[in-house]
């Protein structure tokens, strides 16, 4: 089999973390003038605390696991979360123990330096790993047994992500075909595993005849290869699944998503209340007053606009916005389009900066919406889209949001093609099935970045 050194990467990654941590927080502070003996019992206890704390955080966030699916953005966001937790737990230590040690000015230098050195180390290791694979090491030869739509998509993934350590060998099917990348038939599986030095085998469960399966499994079990099953979940393909055992019977369980748990809903709701209250008091209160005076001096159309939208479980609520259009009979039927003549000059600015959505923090505070979630549609569009997209109503199993995963991925505003709608629904369902508090924070940060940079679809 192919020689692989990836099992050593997590240990190397975490070892580098500890070198940097102790270099910054131990050696660095020992050299800081006027702080006395930095190796006293109190200080040694602090160093132990910092190292144990870091070990716990990297274990919880699994940051040491550099695997075939590692991405740079994922790496960055993971360490941002770890540093945030590390900083607050670092400060908590001084509330629990009387140790007057770290001056504020020094903290302003140490933490940015620590984060910077960590990123240099992590990205250096990442690119070294990529280079190592580029020259032909640390890869896995993968073979796919069975031809299905899912296994073809899997082949495309392996080919597109070759630098992640995959080397696609081909398919095993009922007959050879160069066009389909079929390198052998069922009876040749054993010879191909040996001749092609196969490391991982992916079995398309629906692509292998029942009568052939014993022959396939018998051949595979003679070799120390990793086995992966590629099921066809059909209408449940957007759902997250896990394998559970009822005694000796394996059952593929379709999960309803993290927000089906009361603890996660409570955490999300608590954040919504705090965040929306801050935005209402700190921003909405005075911007509404400014827009009120603009309205008095101009069109006198009013400050707020409310519209019936579809919420969680299909419930209808009034979604609030700053008024951006002149009053018209099509407001509840036709989305805003580019160069829409209904939009006022002030409204155009509000839409361009996304400020028109800010009154929805009132909806969030009232529990009708969430800060992050699938965007709510007009009632007419809900009835229209549910007939076009099978999985459309899955997005209404949670509260709609002011921003969402689809929006930060570039799908916002006017819908021109069914393909755009399908992609939006795909992102919305992906969010529901994979929700985490960290994902919400990431979406909020990307939303703020998008507002600052500007969005060409914001019209």
C-alpha positions in Angstrom: 0.0 0.0 0.0 1.0 3.6 -0.4 3.2 5.0 2.3 1.3 7.7 4.2 2.6 10.0 6.9 -0.6 11.9 7.5 -1.0 10.2 10.9 2.0 12.3 12.2 0.6 15.6 11.0 -1.8 16.2 14.0 1.1 15.6 16.4 3.4 17.9 14.5 0.7 20.6 14.2 -0.1 20.6 18.0 3.6 20.3 19.0 4.2 23.5 17.0 1.3 25.2 18.9 2.9 24.4 22.2 6.3 25.7 21.1 4.8 29.0 20.0 2.6 29.2 23.1 5.5 28.8 25.5 7.8 30.9 23.5 5.4 33.8 23.7 3.9 33.5 27.2 6.8 32.1 29.1 10.0 33.2 27.4 8.4 36.5 26.4 7.2 37.5 29.8 10.4 36.4 31.5 12.2 39.0 29.4 9.7 41.7 30.3 11.5 44.1 32.7 10.4 44.6 36.3 8.3 41.5 36.8 10.5 39.6 39.2 11.0 35.9 39.2 8.9 34.5 36.4 9.6 30.9 37.5 8.1 31.2 40.9 5.4 28.7 42.0 2.5 31.1 41.1 3.9 31.6 37.6 4.6 27.9 37.0 1.0 27.2 37.9 -0.1 29.8 35.3 2.1 28.2 32.6 0.6 24.7 33.4 -2.9 26.3 33.2 -2.2 27.9 29.8 -0.8 24.6 28.3 -3.6 22.5 29.6 -6.2 25.1 28.5 -4.7 25.1 24.9 -4.7 21.3 24.8 -8.4 21.2 25.8 -9.3 23.9 23.2 -7.5 22.2 20.3 -9.1 18.9 21.3 -12.6 20.4 21.5 -12.3 22.2 18.1 -10.3 19.3 16.6 -7.8 21.8 15.1 -5.0 19.3 15.0 -6.7 17.1 12.6 -5.2 18.0 9.2 -7.0 15.7 6.8 -7.8 15.3 3.1 -10.7 17.8 3.4 -8.7 20.6 5.1 -9.4 24.1 3.7 -7.6 27.4 4.4 -10.8 29.2 5.5 -11.8 26.4 7.8 -8.3 26.6 9.3 -8.5 30.3 9.8 -12.0 30.3 11.4 -11.2 27.5 13.7 -8.2 29.3 15.2 -10.1 32.6 15.5 -12.6 30.7 17.7 -9.8 29.1 19.7 -8.0 32.4 20.3 -11.2 34.1 21.4 -12.0 31.3 23.9 -8.3 31.3 25.0 -8.3 35.0 25.6 -11.4 35.0 27.8 -10.3 32.0 29.8 -6.8 33.6 30.1 -8.4 36.7 31.7 -10.6 34.5 33.9 -7.5 33.1 35.5 -6.7 36.4 37.0 -10.2 36.7 38.5 -9.7 33.4 40.3 -6.1 33.8 41.5 -4.3 36.9 42.8 -1.5 37.2 40.3 -0.7 40.7 39.2 1.5 39.8 36.2 0.4 40.8 32.7 0.3 44.6 32.0 -2.4 45.7 29.5 0.2 47.2 27.1 1.9 43.8 27.0 -1.3 42.0 26.3 -1.9 44.3 23.3 1.4 43.0 21.9 1.3 39.4 23.0 -2.0 38.1 21.7 -1.7 39.6 18.2 1.8 38.2 18.1 0.6 34.8 19.3 -2.2 34.7 16.7 0.2 35.9 13.9 2.8 33.3 14.7 0.1 30.6 14.9 -1.2 31.5 11.5 2.3 31.5 10.0 2.9 28.1 11.5 -0.5 26.6 10.4 -0.5 27.9 6.9 3.2 27.0 6.5 2.4 23.5 7.5 -0.7 23.5 5.2 1.3 24.5 2.2 4.1 22.1 3.1 1.5 19.4 3.2 0.2 20.5 -0.2 3.7 20.6 -1.7 4.5 17.2 -0.2 1.4 15.8 -2.0 2.2 17.6 -5.2 5.6 15.8 -5.6 3.8 12.5 -5.2 3.8 11.7 -1.5 1.0 11.3 1.2 -1.7 10.4 -1.3 -4.3 7.6 -1.3 -5.2 5.5 -4.3 -9.0 5.3 -4.4 -11.2 2.8 -6.3 -14.9 3.1 -6.7 -17.0 -0.1 -7.0 -20.3 0.4 -8.8 -21.6 3.1 -11.3 -24.3 5.4 -9.9 -25.0 9.1 -10.2 -23.5 9.6 -6.7 -20.3 7.6 -7.5 -19.8 9.7 -10.6 -20.1 12.9 -8.6 -17.6 11.3 -6.1 -15.2 10.7 -9.0 -15.5 14.3 -10.1 -14.7 15.4 -6.5 -11.6 13.2 -6.3 -10.3 14.5 -9.7 -11.0 18.2 -8.7 -9.4 17.8 -5.3 -6.3 15.8 -6.2 -4.1 18.1 -4.0 -6.1 17.0 -1.0 -4.4 13.6 -1.3 -6.7 11.6 -3.5 -5.6 9.7 -6.6 -8.6 8.3 -8.5 -7.9 4.8 -10.0 -11.2 4.1 -11.7 -14.5 2.2 -11.4 -15.2 -1.5 -11.1 -18.5 -2.3 -12.9 -20.2 -5.0 -14.9 -18.2 -4.3 -18.1 -15.1 -2.3 -19.0 -15.5 1.1 -20.6 -12.7 3.7 -21.2 -15.3 6.4 -21.6 -16.7 5.8 -18.1 -13.3 5.2 -16.4 -14.1 1.6 -15.8 -10.8 -0.2 -15.2 -12.2 -3.7 -14.4 -15.2 -5.9 -13.9 -16.4 -7.6 -10.7 -14.2 -10.7 -11.0 -11.1 -8.6 -11.5 -11.4 -6.6 -8.3 -8.8 -8.7 -6.4 -6.1 -8.3 -9.2 -6.8 -4.5 -9.5 -6.4 -4.0 -5.7 -3.0 -5.6 -5.9 -1.8 -4.1 -9.2 -3.0 -0.6 -8.5 -1.9 -0.4 -4.9 -5.4 0.6 -3.7 -5.7 2.3 -0.3 -9.5 3.1 -0.1 -12.5 1.5 -1.8 -15.8 3.3 -2.1 -18.8 1.0 -2.8 -21.8 2.5 -4.5 -24.4 0.4 -2.8 -27.1 0.8 -5.4 -24.6 0.2 -8.2 -23.6 -3.4 -7.2 -26.1 -6.3 -8.0 -27.1 -8.2 -4.9 -25.8 -11.5 -6.3 -22.3 -9.9 -6.9 -22.0 -8.4 -3.4 -20.6 -11.5 -1.7 -17.9 -11.8 -4.3 -17.0 -8.1 -3.8 -16.8 -8.2 0.0 -14.9 -11.5 -0.1 -12.2 -9.9 -2.3 -12.0 -6.7 -0.3 -11.6 -8.4 3.1 -8.4 -10.0 2.0 -6.6 -6.6 2.0 -6.0 -3.9 4.6 -7.9 -1.3 2.6 -10.3 1.3 4.1 -13.9 0.7 3.0 -16.5 3.5 2.4 -20.1 3.0 1.5 -21.8 5.5 -0.8 -25.6 5.2 -0.2 -28.3 6.7 -2.4 -30.5 8.6 0.0 -32.8 9.9 -2.8 -35.1 12.6 -1.4 -33.1 12.6 1.9 -29.8 13.4 0.2 -29.9 17.0 1.7 -30.3 15.5 5.2 -27.5 14.7 7.6 -27.3 11.0 8.4 -25.5 8.8 10.9 -25.1 5.1 11.3 -26.5 3.6 14.6 -26.6 0.0 15.7 -29.6 -1.8 17.1 -27.7 -4.8 18.5 -26.1 -6.2 15.4 -28.5 -4.4 13.0 -27.0 -1.2 11.4 -29.6 1.5 10.8 -29.0 4.7 8.8 -30.6 7.4 10.9 -31.7 10.6 9.2 -31.1 13.5 11.7 -33.5 16.4 11.9 -30.6 18.8 12.5 -28.9 20.4 15.5 -31.7 22.9 16.0 -34.1 20.1 16.9 -32.4 20.0 20.3 -33.8 22.3 23.0 -30.3 23.4 24.2 -29.3 24.6 20.8 -32.6 26.4 20.2 -32.2 28.1 23.6 -28.6 29.2 22.8 -29.7 30.6 19.4 -32.7 32.4 20.9 -30.6 33.9 23.8 -28.1 35.3 21.2 -31.0 36.6 19.1 -32.5 38.5 22.0 -29.2 40.1 23.1 -28.0 41.0 19.6 -31.4 42.3 18.5 -31.8 44.4 21.6 -28.3 46.0 21.1 -29.2 46.8 17.5 -32.6 48.2 18.3 -31.3 50.5 21.1 -27.9 51.3 19.5 -28.8 51.7 15.9 -32.5 51.4 15.0 -33.7 54.0 17.5 -31.8 57.0 15.9 -31.8 55.9 12.3 -35.6 55.6 12.4 -35.7 59.2 13.7 -33.4 60.5 10.9 -35.5 58.7 8.2 -38.7 60.1 9.7 -37.4 63.7 9.1 -36.3 62.7 5.6 -39.9 61.5 5.0 -41.4 64.7 6.3 -39.1 66.8 4.1 -39.7 64.6 1.0 -42.3 62.1 -0.2 -44.1 61.6 3.2 -44.5 57.9 2.3 -43.6 56.9 5.9 -40.6 55.3 7.5 -41.6 51.6 7.8 -43.0 49.0 5.5 -44.5 45.8 6.6 -45.3 42.8 4.5 -46.7 39.3 5.1 -44.0 36.7 4.9 -43.8 32.9 5.6 -42.1 32.0 8.8 -41.3 28.8 10.8 -43.7 25.9 10.3 -45.5 27.9 7.6 -46.8 30.6 10.1 -47.4 34.0 8.6 -45.9 37.1 10.2 -45.5 40.8 9.3 -41.9 41.4 8.2 -40.6 44.9 8.9 -38.4 47.0 6.6 -37.5 50.6 6.1 -39.7 51.9 3.3 -37.6 52.1 0.1 -40.4 52.2 -2.5 -43.2 54.5 -3.4 -46.5 53.1 -2.5 -47.6 50.7 -5.3 -50.1 47.9 -6.0 -47.3 45.4 -6.9 -45.4 45.6 -3.6 -46.7 42.2 -2.5 -46.3 40.5 -5.8 -43.2 41.6 -7.7 -39.6 41.6 -6.3 -37.4 44.7 -6.7 -35.4 44.5 -10.0 -32.4 46.4 -11.2 -33.2 50.1 -11.9 -36.7 49.6 -10.4 -38.6 52.9 -10.9 -40.6 52.3 -7.7 -37.5 52.8 -5.5 -36.9 56.3 -4.1 -33.5 57.9 -4.0 -33.2 57.4 -0.2 -34.5 53.9 -0.7 -31.8 53.1 -3.2 -29.2 54.1 -0.6 -30.9 51.9 2.0 -31.0 48.9 -0.3 -27.4 49.3 -1.5 -26.2 49.3 2.1 -28.7 46.7 3.3 -29.9 49.2 6.0 -33.5 48.6 4.8 -33.4 45.2 6.6 -32.5 46.6 10.0 -36.1 46.9 11.3 -36.3 43.1 11.2 -34.3 43.1 14.4 -37.7 43.9 16.0 -39.0 40.7 14.4 -36.1 38.9 15.9 -36.7 40.4 19.3 -40.4 39.3 19.1 -39.3 35.8 18.2 -40.7 35.8 14.6 -37.2 35.7 13.0 -33.7 34.9 13.9 -30.5 36.9 13.1 -29.3 34.1 10.9 -31.5 31.7 8.9 -33.2 31.2 5.5 -34.6 34.5 4.1 -38.4 34.7 4.3 -40.4 35.0 1.0 -43.6 36.8 0.1 -46.6 34.6 0.5 -47.1 34.6 -3.3 -43.6 33.4 -3.9 -43.8 30.7 -1.2 -46.8 29.2 -2.9 -45.1 29.4 -6.3 -41.7 28.1 -5.3 -43.0 25.1 -3.2 -44.5 23.7 -6.5 -41.2 24.2 -8.3 -38.7 22.9 -5.8 -39.5 19.7 -3.9 -37.4 20.5 -0.8 -38.4 24.1 -0.7 -40.6 23.8 2.5 -37.7 22.2 4.4 -36.3 25.7 4.8 -39.4 26.6 6.9 -38.6 24.1 9.6 -36.7 26.9 11.5 -37.2 30.6 11.9 -36.3 32.8 8.9 -33.3 35.1 9.3 -32.1 38.6 8.5 -29.1 37.1 6.7 -28.3 33.5 5.8 -25.8 31.1 4.3 -27.3 31.5 0.8 -27.0 35.3 1.0 -23.3 35.3 2.0 -22.7 32.8 -0.8 -24.0 35.4 -3.3 -27.6 34.4 -3.7 -29.7 37.3 -2.6 -32.3 39.6 -4.1 -34.0 39.0 -7.4 -34.5 35.3 -8.6 -34.2 35.1 -12.4 -33.7 31.3 -12.9 -34.9 28.1 -11.3 -31.3 27.0 -11.0 -30.6 30.0 -8.7 -33.6 29.0 -6.5 -32.4 25.4 -6.3 -29.0 26.6 -5.1 -30.5 28.9 -2.5 -32.6 26.1 -1.2 -29.5 23.8 -1.1 -27.6 26.3 1.0 -30.6 26.9 3.3 -31.0 23.2 3.9 -27.3 22.8 4.4 -27.4 25.4 7.1 -30.3 23.7 8.9 -28.7 20.3 8.8 -25.2 21.6 9.9 -26.1 24.5 12.2 -23.6 25.6 14.9 -23.1 28.7 16.9 -19.7 29.2 15.1 -21.5 29.0 11.7 -23.8 31.8 12.8 -20.8 33.9 13.8 -19.1 33.3 10.5 -22.2 34.2 8.5 -22.6 37.4 10.5 -19.0 38.4 9.9 -19.3 37.7 6.2 -22.5 39.7 6.1 -20.8 42.7 7.7 -17.9 42.3 5.3 -20.3 42.2 2.4 -22.0 45.4 3.5 -18.7 47.2 3.8 -17.5 45.9 0.4 -20.9 46.4 -1.3 -23.0 43.9 -3.2 -23.9 44.3 -6.9 -27.1 42.4 -6.2 -28.2 44.9 -3.5 -30.7 46.9 -5.5 
